[in-house]
Amino acid sequence: MAKKTVLSDEVLEMVAARFRCLGEPTRLKILRALQDGSEKSVTQLVTELGATQANISKHLKTLVEAGILARRPQGTTVYYRIAAPEIFELCEVVCDTLAAQLSSQAASLGLRVLRRRRA
């Protein structure tokens, strides 16, 4: 049996803050846009995501402060990239458990679920 780690209240608050950071769909869209390892400017992300510059900038600031993204200024442009690629492992776990839950619910309703193949 694996030994359980006892987390302090301070560490639990940090964990909760990370989950709160990921609890916003626009931030998840930003992560998806940067998932391929590329760097993108605010302007590129605004165009790609169809959001306002102010909204994207606000979410980028939050992701940088959380240590999930890194920023690199170049002249008057700032480029953003993933600083914590392990965040995608967490997203994958959440997506897999959600898929299993939905599949189970569908089965209980007598529905057949087609699974898409991963690339």
Sequence and secondary structure as in RCSB ss.txt:
>XXXX:A:sequence
MAKKTVLSDEVLEMVAARFRCLGEPTRLKILRALQDGSEKSVTQLVTELGATQANISKHLKTLVEAGILARRPQG
TTVYYRIAAPEIFELCEVVCDTLAAQLSSQAASLGLRVLRRRRA
>XXXX:A:secstr
        HHHHHHHHHHHHHTS HHHHHHHHHHTTS  EEHHHHHHHHT  HHHHHHHHHHHHHTTSEEEEEET
TEEEEEES TTHHHHHHHHHHHHHHHHHHHHHHTT         
